[in-house]
Amino acid sequence: MCAKTRVYVLFGGRSGEHEVSLMSARNVLQALDRNKYEVIPVGITKEGAGSRWATRSGP
């Protein structure tokens, strides 16, 4: 079997659109085929700090 392609989904950030980014990321995370991709969500706080999120379906 082929290895899954790793996909990082970056979201959040210091923008005024922080919450919109969270909602968009949730939709992207739900749409990605987990059988094809190793999905790694990475959230950026409003202060600019990043962290890898351990989630089942998104941020």
Short mmCIF file of the C-alpha atoms (twelve columns), coordinates in Angstrom:
data_MODEL
# 
_entry.id   MODEL 
# 
loop_
_atom_site.group_PDB 
_atom_site.id 
_atom_site.type_symbol 
_atom_site.label_atom_id 
_atom_site.label_alt_id 
_atom_site.label_comp_id 
_atom_site.label_asym_id 
_atom_site.label_seq_id 
_atom_site.Cartn_x 
_atom_site.Cartn_y 
_atom_site.Cartn_z 
_atom_site.pdbx_PDB_model_num 
ATOM 1  C CA . MET A 1  0.000   0.000  0.000  1 
ATOM 2  C CA . CYS A 2  1.213   3.518  -0.800 1 
ATOM 3  C CA . ALA A 3  2.041   5.932  1.958  1 
ATOM 4  C CA . LYS A 4  -0.475  8.681  2.585  1 
ATOM 5  C CA . THR A 5  0.353   12.197 1.473  1 
ATOM 6  C CA . ARG A 6  0.827   14.452 4.492  1 
ATOM 7  C CA . VAL A 7  -1.315  17.614 4.400  1 
ATOM 8  C CA . TYR A 8  -0.916  20.433 6.893  1 
ATOM 9  C CA . VAL A 9  -3.975  22.652 7.330  1 
ATOM 10 C CA . LEU A 10 -2.953  26.035 8.732  1 
ATOM 11 C CA . PHE A 11 -5.637  28.229 10.265 1 
ATOM 12 C CA . GLY A 12 -6.230  31.127 12.624 1 
ATOM 13 C CA . GLY A 13 -3.653  33.866 12.879 1 
ATOM 14 C CA . ARG A 14 -3.480  37.457 13.959 1 
ATOM 15 C CA . SER A 15 -5.977  38.712 11.378 1 
ATOM 16 C CA . GLY A 16 -9.398  40.093 12.147 1 
ATOM 17 C CA . GLU A 17 -10.619 37.103 10.131 1 
ATOM 18 C CA . HIS A 18 -9.376  34.632 12.754 1 
ATOM 19 C CA . GLU A 19 -12.805 33.101 13.407 1 
ATOM 20 C CA . VAL A 20 -13.572 32.836 9.678  1 
ATOM 21 C CA . SER A 21 -10.302 30.954 9.228  1 
ATOM 22 C CA . LEU A 22 -11.310 28.496 11.968 1 
ATOM 23 C CA . MET A 23 -14.638 27.789 10.278 1 
ATOM 24 C CA . SER A 24 -12.995 27.403 6.873  1 
ATOM 25 C CA . ALA A 25 -10.398 25.022 8.279  1 
ATOM 26 C CA . ARG A 26 -13.134 22.913 9.853  1 
ATOM 27 C CA . ASN A 27 -14.796 22.543 6.462  1 
ATOM 28 C CA . VAL A 28 -11.503 21.647 4.768  1 
ATOM 29 C CA . LEU A 29 -10.668 19.108 7.481  1 
ATOM 30 C CA . GLN A 30 -14.072 17.466 7.127  1 
ATOM 31 C CA . ALA A 31 -13.719 17.280 3.335  1 
ATOM 32 C CA . LEU A 32 -10.248 15.701 3.204  1 
ATOM 33 C CA . ASP A 33 -10.223 11.948 2.588  1 
ATOM 34 C CA . ARG A 34 -8.447  10.426 5.597  1 
ATOM 35 C CA . ASN A 35 -7.831  7.256  3.595  1 
ATOM 36 C CA . LYS A 36 -5.655  9.234  1.161  1 
ATOM 37 C CA . TYR A 37 -4.142  11.909 3.385  1 
ATOM 38 C CA . GLU A 38 -2.419  12.170 6.734  1 
ATOM 39 C CA . VAL A 39 -4.025  15.401 7.909  1 
ATOM 40 C CA . ILE A 40 -2.219  17.594 10.417 1 
ATOM 41 C CA . PRO A 41 -4.131  20.668 11.622 1 
ATOM 42 C CA . VAL A 42 -1.946  23.547 12.798 1 
ATOM 43 C CA . GLY A 43 -3.661  26.422 14.577 1 
ATOM 44 C CA . ILE A 44 -2.207  29.899 14.959 1 
ATOM 45 C CA . THR A 45 -3.451  31.876 17.963 1 
ATOM 46 C CA . LYS A 46 -4.533  35.502 17.789 1 
ATOM 47 C CA . GLU A 47 -1.163  36.304 19.380 1 
ATOM 48 C CA . GLY A 48 0.689   34.509 16.570 1 
ATOM 49 C CA . ALA A 49 1.752   31.349 18.407 1 
ATOM 50 C CA . GLY A 50 1.362   28.089 16.522 1 
ATOM 51 C CA . SER A 51 0.509   24.639 17.772 1 
ATOM 52 C CA . ARG A 52 -0.423  21.303 16.308 1 
ATOM 53 C CA . TRP A 53 -4.032  20.442 17.109 1 
ATOM 54 C CA . ALA A 54 -5.078  16.922 17.981 1 
ATOM 55 C CA . THR A 55 -8.623  16.803 16.688 1 
ATOM 56 C CA . ARG A 56 -11.068 14.256 15.388 1 
ATOM 57 C CA . SER A 57 -12.850 16.419 12.839 1 
ATOM 58 C CA . GLY A 58 -11.282 19.874 12.935 1 
ATOM 59 C CA . PRO A 59 -10.634 22.969 14.995 1 
# 
